[in-house]
Amino acid sequence: VNKHLVVLFDKPIDEIEVGYLQTLYNEILRSVEKPRTAHTAKQILSAIFNYAIKRKYIKENPAKDIEIQKYDNQVYFALSDEKALKLYDVIQNISPVNKAIFAFLINGRRRGETLKMRWEYIDFENRIYATPDTITKADKSFSYPLTEDIAIALQELGTQTSGYIFPSEQGEHRKD
């Protein structure tokens, strides 16, 4: 972020206007792979200008009026039919444990959450599963539908009532 904001270092803070910042923000968006960089730059600038207001160097925060552009953070890729069939064959022939892990991953779970899953979090009867705050990156508990592919993959493992779904040899959850 600093390399993008260096152009502001020689400019007096009371001469920086929203139009200049908007142009800078748009240039950052165009020049980086991750749009989050531009949003972080805006947050840093806003904090700096708020501090300048507090110290009575300026009266208003020009960064607050920067228009945040919408962006699509989806990753798109295409496979040829031949490669898609090869991938399908590989997936069909993986171990039951890896198939279950893969089922969680393709349904949007993070790797760390998946490897820490316990049988107690699965409710086959109501077709839901939970990720408690102790295993999520967001430190919040969530419930998700137990999709057909996850349910089948878990049943292939041999369902249990407690313990890690993907235990390591030491009895803890897998880390790899």
Beta strands, then each sheet from edge to edge (+ up, - down):
strand 1: 122-123
strand 2: 128-131
strand 3: 142-145
sheet 1: 1+ 2- 3+
end
